Amino acid sequence: MTPDSGNATQKPGGETAQHAVERAQEAVSDATDDVMAKAKTELDQRTTQVGGQVAASADALRTTGEQLRQQGNQTVAQMTDEAARQAQRLGRYLEEADGDRLVADVERYARQNPWAVVVGGVLVGAAAARFLKASSTQRYQQLPRTAHADAPAPRAAGSFPAATRPSAAGDPADRPAAGGV
């Protein structure tokens, strides 16, 4: 068989390998497009759903404001009405906005208020840490006791196991004063 007989694997320049790379790139691009389209659809559905829930909460706030007004609490009723108006605006925005608009608005806000984003990130991180800490404690307590039969018993905060406890001779603060009690 000669190199010119049509066998693509023997052609110089690796045309077959190049075609394989192009096909793989197209497949990755198509998969990425599919994932992005699904994510956008999911974001649109979720924000519309949340927008409806926020609007329902605004209606509940409005009803509460009316009840407060009937009870003579004008100041609190006015604050409740304002909260209901803001919640209604947010709900309408979430129902009407698509994923691209939401992302663009968040990006614009982050550029205009970088410290607000940093503080928000710190608060979200602290909340996540608290959640993880609480859930890990609950999971540990829910495990069957037989699984921990060989494990050492939990110690109180600040306590040391006997092998690592500081000795009186090793720490000058633990030694009695010279000639003292």
Summary of the structure (lengths in Angstrom):
residues: 181
radius of gyration: 32.6
end to end distance: 103.5
largest distance: 105.0
contacts: 362
relative contact order: 0.05
helix: 75%
strand: 0%
